[in-house]
Amino acid sequence: MIDSIASELKLQKAYLNHEPISTVYFGGGTPSILEIKELEKLTRSIDLNFNLIATPEITLEANPDDLSKKKLSGLKSLGINRLSIGIQSFQDKTLKFLNRAHNAYEAIKCIENARHIEFDNLSIDLIFSIPGQSITDLDFDISQALLLNPEHISVYSLTIEDKTVFGNWQSKGKFIQVSDEESAKQFELVITRLEENSYEQYEISNFCRDSNYAQHNTAYWKNVNYLGVGPGAHSFNGKSRQSNIANNHKYMNSIEKGIVPFVLDKLSDRSMANEYLMTSLRTKWGCELKKLHTRFGYDLQKQQNDKLQELIKTEMIYTMDEIIFLTKKGKFVADEIISELFWI
């Protein structure tokens, strides 16, 4: 598989028109299980086929139990300068419920080890709205995260999807999701605690100190072109989206023949407008009405003026310099607001 991905990087080297690359992200699974020599093969292929800026942000998603001191040293030597660590919780009972392989001690230790190896850009993931998780439990997780002083914290509500263990439990009545009211209460605690400790909520689920934004994700939210490589990966070039087939065997067979196996989706102005609206409105930078109109042809002020005025009146959104922003109140129902403003 590693050889196939390295080969696809070569096949796709012209996808971004040889423009300078400022971010690289190893994710979409558990890349931290890869051996250093495997990651080295991928980084070498990236260096050979793409024009990276002098100091790109290179992020690796990682599980705490994969980050030994030796592994961290190897990652550092490859030029990886940002880690996104899926901690989820600092309590063993919660980690066991979530079926995580690591425990609370390993979660804390991996951060300490990363600091020892001189990683100075760390992000950790936490989860809330977990059945059985009290406000006190969540407050403990936040307090422990703050003690570790990461540059970035992502906090997500637990989502239940079909064909998963939790989805199966829910269909059989063995799993009861946290109520919307309780989830909102927990999310409010997250925002309050993090903002009190100088973390800026620059996207609905993402917080950082000292402008340590996730540059890779921020580019995506701002509608910048990107290339995804590997089975199931998605790419966007400003006009169309392509998605590689997810079947590993078919993917490798096709790459061996020199063909990237993808499905092309030519995007209409309407779908691109809605995607920009959806991603941008979740961020501190907001949705630019002029860009929405001139680039995609969606005159939101004209076509949705009544809805806009209603949302402004109810203090869900506000506008400044022709940019729409969510209010703090609006952030709690962001998906609902965005869907109401879609170009239908």
C-alpha positions as CSV (number, residue, x, y, z in Angstrom):
1,M,0.0,0.0,0.0
2,I,2.8,2.5,0.9
3,D,4.4,1.9,-2.5
4,S,1.1,2.5,-4.2
5,I,0.5,5.8,-2.4
6,A,4.1,6.9,-3.2
7,S,3.4,6.1,-6.8
8,E,0.1,8.0,-6.8
9,L,1.9,11.1,-5.5
10,K,4.0,10.9,-8.7
11,L,1.0,10.4,-10.9
12,Q,-0.8,13.3,-9.3
13,K,2.1,15.8,-9.2
14,A,0.5,18.1,-11.7
15,Y,-2.9,18.2,-10.0
16,L,-2.2,21.5,-8.2
17,N,-0.5,23.1,-11.2
18,H,2.9,22.9,-9.5
19,E,1.9,25.6,-7.1
20,P,3.9,25.9,-3.8
21,I,2.6,23.6,-1.1
22,S,2.4,25.0,2.4
23,T,0.8,22.1,4.3
24,V,1.0,18.3,4.3
25,Y,-1.4,16.2,6.4
26,F,-1.0,12.5,7.2
27,G,-4.5,11.5,8.3
28,G,-7.8,10.0,7.5
29,G,-7.1,7.0,9.6
30,T,-4.3,6.0,11.9
31,P,-1.0,6.9,10.1
32,S,0.9,6.7,13.4
33,I,0.9,2.9,13.1
34,L,3.2,3.2,10.1
35,E,6.8,2.5,10.6
36,I,9.3,5.4,10.2
37,K,10.8,3.9,7.1
38,E,7.2,3.8,5.5
39,L,6.6,7.4,6.4
40,E,10.0,8.3,5.0
41,K,9.1,6.7,1.7
42,L,6.0,9.0,1.5
43,T,7.8,12.1,2.6
44,R,10.5,11.4,0.0
45,S,7.9,11.1,-2.7
46,I,6.3,14.3,-1.7
47,D,9.6,16.1,-1.8
48,L,10.4,14.7,-5.2
49,N,7.1,15.5,-6.8
50,F,5.9,18.7,-5.2
51,N,7.2,22.2,-4.6
52,L,7.1,22.7,-0.8
53,I,7.6,26.1,0.8
54,A,10.7,26.5,3.1
55,T,8.8,25.6,6.3
56,P,5.6,23.8,5.5
57,E,3.2,22.7,8.3
58,I,3.5,18.9,8.3
59,T,0.9,17.2,10.5
60,L,0.5,13.6,11.5
61,E,-2.7,12.3,13.1
62,A,-1.7,9.9,16.0
63,N,-2.9,7.7,18.7
64,P,-1.3,8.1,22.1
65,D,-0.3,4.5,22.3
66,D,1.7,4.7,19.1
67,L,3.9,7.6,20.3
68,S,6.9,6.1,22.0
69,K,10.0,8.2,22.5
70,K,11.7,6.3,19.6
71,K,8.7,6.9,17.3
72,L,8.6,10.6,18.2
73,S,12.3,11.0,17.5
74,G,11.8,9.4,14.1
75,L,8.8,11.6,13.2
76,K,10.8,14.7,14.2
77,S,13.7,13.6,11.9
78,L,11.3,13.3,9.0
79,G,10.3,17.0,9.3
80,I,6.9,16.3,10.8
81,N,6.4,19.4,13.0
82,R,2.8,19.1,14.2
83,L,1.0,16.3,15.9
84,S,-2.8,15.9,16.1
85,I,-3.3,13.4,18.9
86,G,-6.6,11.6,19.4
87,I,-6.7,11.6,23.2
88,Q,-10.6,11.9,23.4
89,S,-10.6,11.7,27.3
90,F,-8.3,11.6,30.2
91,Q,-10.4,9.1,32.1
92,D,-10.0,5.4,31.8
93,K,-13.7,4.6,32.2
94,T,-14.6,6.9,29.2
95,L,-11.7,5.6,27.1
96,K,-12.9,2.0,27.7
97,F,-16.4,2.9,26.7
98,L,-15.1,4.5,23.5
99,N,-13.1,1.3,22.8
100,R,-9.8,3.2,22.7
101,A,-6.5,1.3,22.9
102,H,-4.8,3.8,25.2
103,N,-5.3,4.7,28.8
104,A,-5.2,8.1,30.6
105,Y,-1.6,7.6,31.7
106,E,-0.5,7.0,28.1
107,A,-2.4,10.1,26.9
108,I,-0.5,12.3,29.4
109,K,2.8,10.6,28.8
110,C,2.8,11.0,25.1
111,I,2.4,14.7,25.4
112,E,5.2,14.9,27.9
113,N,7.4,12.8,25.6
114,A,6.6,14.9,22.5
115,R,7.6,18.0,24.4
116,H,10.9,16.3,25.4
117,I,11.5,15.7,21.7
118,E,10.9,19.4,21.2
119,F,7.6,19.2,19.3
120,D,6.2,22.8,19.8
121,N,3.0,22.5,17.9
122,L,0.6,20.0,19.4
123,S,-3.1,19.5,19.0
124,I,-5.3,17.2,21.0
125,D,-8.8,15.9,20.4
126,L,-11.4,15.7,23.1
127,I,-15.0,14.3,22.9
128,F,-18.1,15.4,24.7
129,S,-21.8,14.3,24.7
130,I,-20.8,10.8,25.7
131,P,-23.5,8.7,27.4
132,G,-22.8,8.6,31.1
133,Q,-20.3,11.5,30.9
134,S,-21.2,14.1,33.5
135,I,-20.4,17.8,33.4
136,T,-17.9,17.1,36.2
137,D,-16.3,14.4,34.0
138,L,-16.0,16.8,31.1
139,D,-14.7,19.6,33.3
140,F,-12.0,17.2,34.5
141,D,-10.9,16.4,30.9
142,I,-10.7,20.1,30.0
143,S,-8.7,20.8,33.2
144,Q,-6.2,18.1,32.4
145,A,-5.9,19.3,28.8
146,L,-5.2,22.8,30.0
147,L,-2.4,21.5,32.3
148,L,-0.7,20.0,29.3
149,N,-0.8,23.4,27.6
150,P,-1.2,22.3,23.9
151,E,-1.2,24.9,21.2
152,H,-4.4,23.6,19.8
153,I,-7.5,21.7,21.0
154,S,-10.3,20.2,18.9
155,V,-13.5,19.3,20.8
156,Y,-16.1,17.2,19.0
157,S,-19.6,16.0,20.0
158,L,-19.9,12.2,19.8
159,T,-21.7,11.3,16.6
160,I,-23.4,8.0,16.0
161,E,-23.2,6.5,12.5
162,D,-24.9,3.5,11.0
163,K,-22.9,0.3,10.6
164,T,-20.8,1.1,13.7
165,V,-20.9,-0.5,17.1
166,F,-22.6,2.5,18.6
167,G,-25.0,2.6,15.7
168,N,-25.9,-1.1,16.2
169,W,-26.4,-0.5,19.9
170,Q,-28.6,2.4,19.3
171,S,-30.8,0.5,16.9
172,K,-31.3,-2.2,19.5
173,G,-32.1,0.4,22.3
174,K,-28.8,-0.3,24.1
175,F,-27.4,3.1,23.5
176,I,-29.2,6.4,24.3
177,Q,-27.7,9.6,22.9
178,V,-27.2,12.6,25.1
179,S,-30.1,15.1,24.8
180,D,-29.6,18.3,22.7
181,E,-30.1,20.3,25.9
182,E,-27.4,18.4,27.8
183,S,-25.1,18.5,24.7
184,A,-25.5,22.3,24.5
185,K,-24.8,22.6,28.2
186,Q,-21.5,20.7,27.8
187,F,-20.5,22.6,24.7
188,E,-21.0,25.9,26.6
189,L,-18.7,24.6,29.3
190,V,-16.1,23.8,26.7
191,I,-16.2,27.2,25.1
192,T,-16.2,29.0,28.5
193,R,-13.3,27.1,30.0
194,L,-11.1,27.3,26.9
195,E,-11.8,31.0,26.3
196,E,-11.0,31.7,30.0
197,N,-7.6,30.2,29.4
198,S,-6.8,32.2,26.3
199,Y,-7.9,29.7,23.7
200,E,-9.6,31.3,20.7
201,Q,-12.5,29.5,19.1
202,Y,-11.6,30.1,15.5
203,E,-13.9,27.4,14.2
204,I,-16.9,25.7,15.8
205,S,-14.9,22.7,17.1
206,N,-11.4,24.2,17.1
207,F,-9.5,26.3,19.6
208,C,-6.0,27.6,19.7
209,R,-3.6,29.9,21.5
210,D,-1.4,32.6,20.0
211,S,-2.9,32.1,16.5
212,N,-1.7,28.5,16.2
213,Y,-4.5,27.7,13.7
214,A,-4.5,24.4,11.9
215,Q,-3.2,25.8,8.7
216,H,-4.2,22.7,6.6
217,N,-7.8,22.6,7.8
218,T,-8.0,26.4,7.6
219,A,-7.1,26.3,4.0
220,Y,-9.9,23.7,3.4
221,W,-12.4,25.9,5.2
222,K,-11.4,28.9,3.1
223,N,-12.1,26.9,-0.1
224,V,-8.4,26.5,-1.2
225,N,-7.5,23.7,-3.6
226,Y,-6.1,20.5,-2.2
227,L,-5.0,17.0,-3.2
228,G,-5.9,13.8,-1.3
229,V,-3.9,10.7,-2.0
230,G,-4.7,7.1,-1.1
231,P,-7.8,4.8,-1.0
232,G,-10.9,6.9,-0.4
233,A,-9.1,10.2,-0.5
234,H,-10.8,13.3,-1.9
235,S,-9.3,16.2,-4.0
236,F,-10.6,19.6,-5.0
237,N,-9.3,21.8,-7.8
238,G,-11.7,24.7,-7.6
239,K,-14.1,23.3,-10.2
240,S,-14.4,19.7,-9.5
241,R,-14.0,17.1,-6.8
242,Q,-12.6,13.7,-7.3
243,S,-12.7,10.7,-4.9
244,N,-10.4,7.7,-5.1
245,I,-12.1,4.3,-4.8
246,A,-12.0,3.0,-1.2
247,N,-11.3,-0.6,-2.0
248,N,-7.6,-1.3,-1.2
249,H,-7.1,-4.1,-3.6
250,K,-8.7,-2.3,-6.6
251,Y,-6.8,0.8,-5.7
252,M,-3.4,-0.9,-5.7
253,N,-4.1,-2.8,-8.9
254,S,-5.1,0.4,-10.7
255,I,-2.0,2.3,-9.4
256,E,0.2,-0.5,-10.5
257,K,-1.1,0.1,-14.1
258,G,-0.3,3.8,-13.8
259,I,-4.0,4.8,-13.4
260,V,-5.4,6.8,-10.5
261,P,-8.8,5.2,-9.8
262,F,-11.2,8.0,-9.0
263,V,-14.7,9.2,-9.6
264,L,-15.0,12.8,-10.9
265,D,-17.8,15.0,-9.6
266,K,-18.1,18.3,-11.6
267,L,-19.4,20.8,-9.1
268,S,-22.1,23.3,-10.0
269,D,-21.9,26.9,-8.9
270,R,-24.8,26.1,-6.5
271,S,-23.0,23.2,-4.8
272,M,-19.8,25.1,-4.5
273,A,-21.6,28.1,-3.1
274,N,-23.3,25.9,-0.5
275,E,-20.0,24.3,0.4
276,Y,-18.3,27.6,0.9
277,L,-21.2,28.9,3.0
278,M,-21.1,25.7,5.1
279,T,-17.3,25.8,5.8
280,S,-16.7,29.5,6.0
281,L,-19.6,30.4,8.3
282,R,-18.2,28.0,10.9
283,T,-15.0,30.0,11.2
284,K,-13.9,33.3,12.8
285,W,-13.3,34.7,9.3
286,G,-17.0,34.3,8.3
287,C,-18.6,34.1,4.9
288,E,-17.8,36.8,2.4
289,L,-21.0,37.9,0.6
290,K,-19.0,39.4,-2.3
291,K,-17.1,36.2,-2.9
292,L,-20.3,34.2,-2.6
293,H,-21.8,36.3,-5.4
294,T,-18.9,37.0,-7.7
295,R,-17.3,33.6,-7.6
296,F,-20.3,31.4,-7.4
297,G,-23.2,33.5,-8.5
298,Y,-25.2,33.4,-5.3
299,D,-26.6,36.8,-4.2
300,L,-27.4,35.8,-0.7
301,Q,-28.6,39.3,0.3
302,K,-31.0,39.4,-2.5
303,Q,-32.2,35.8,-2.6
304,Q,-32.4,35.3,1.2
305,N,-32.9,38.8,2.6
306,D,-35.9,38.0,4.7
307,K,-34.1,35.0,6.3
308,L,-30.9,37.1,6.9
309,Q,-32.9,39.8,8.6
310,E,-34.7,37.3,10.8
311,L,-31.4,35.7,11.9
312,I,-29.9,39.1,12.6
313,K,-33.0,40.1,14.6
314,T,-32.8,36.9,16.7
315,E,-29.1,37.5,17.2
316,M,-28.0,34.3,15.5
317,I,-25.7,36.1,13.0
318,Y,-24.3,39.5,12.5
319,T,-22.7,41.3,9.5
320,M,-19.6,43.5,9.2
321,D,-18.0,44.8,6.0
322,E,-20.2,42.5,3.9
323,I,-19.1,39.4,5.8
324,I,-21.6,37.2,7.8
325,F,-20.5,35.8,11.2
326,L,-22.2,33.5,13.6
327,T,-22.9,35.0,17.0
328,K,-22.0,33.0,20.1
329,K,-25.7,32.0,20.3
330,G,-25.7,31.0,16.7
331,K,-22.7,28.7,17.1
332,F,-24.9,26.3,19.1
333,V,-27.2,25.8,16.2
334,A,-24.7,26.4,13.3
335,D,-25.9,23.5,11.2
336,E,-29.5,24.6,11.3
337,I,-28.6,28.2,10.4
338,I,-26.3,27.2,7.5
339,S,-29.0,24.9,6.1
340,E,-31.5,27.7,6.2
341,L,-29.1,29.9,4.1
342,F,-28.3,27.3,1.5
343,W,-29.0,28.0,-2.2
344,I,-31.8,25.7,-3.0
